[in-house]
Amino acid sequence: MRISQIIQASAALVAGLLITFSQKHDAQVAMLGLLILSIGWVLASAVAVFKRQSIILHSIVAIGAMAMIAYSQSFVANEATTQAWILLMSWGLFGAILELIFALRAGKKTIDRRDFLINSGLAIFLLLSQISITDAADSVSRVGFFGAYAILLAVHLGISAASPRTTKA
């Protein structure tokens, strides 16, 4: 699980830094950040498949597949800006749902369950921040909240991957 978390944390960090230091905060930057996250999740899925990690396999593959499907849908949109905001909300919604499902599947009072619940909370933050922006032209806030989500996710996954795993006595 750690290598998968490191890959996901790296992708989230790159996406967050890209958004933070970008001069423009528009739909194209958001889509590039989402693409970077998607690639990270797919790479983490590939590592999990290669290592045959059964518990993580299903969760990371599902999130990776959802990420790639969501990003590929942006190419068929007529209105790229509106589609970008819908994709960010979809990432938050489906990410939160999947992470909650994985938390319920993990054992009670386990580190994995806690990590899934924190990831779900961050995805809910992304969803609610995107929904709360009523001005359709406010791309700076939308992209900024997405960048904040990516950085917070990177920090959480990085700490989680670096933390020692304790076994139940």
CORMOGI-V878332 format. One record per residue. SS is DSSP state (@ for helix, = for strand, . for the rest). Layout:
SS
SS
This chain:
.
@
@
@
@
@
@
@
@
@
@
@
@
@
@
@
@
@
@
@
.
.
.
.
.
.
@
@
@
@
@
@
@
@
@
@
@
@
@
@
@
@
@
@
@
@
@
@
@
@
@
.
.
@
@
@
@
@
@
@
@
@
@
@
@
@
@
@
@
@
@
@
@
@
@
@
.
.
.
@
@
@
@
@
@
@
@
@
@
@
@
@
@
@
@
@
@
@
@
@
@
@
@
@
@
.
.
.
.
.
@
@
@
@
@
@
@
@
@
@
@
@
@
@
@
@
@
@
@
@
@
@
.
.
.
.
.
.
@
@
@
@
@
@
@
@
@
@
@
@
@
@
@
@
@
@
@
@
@
@
@
@
.
.
.
.
.
.
.
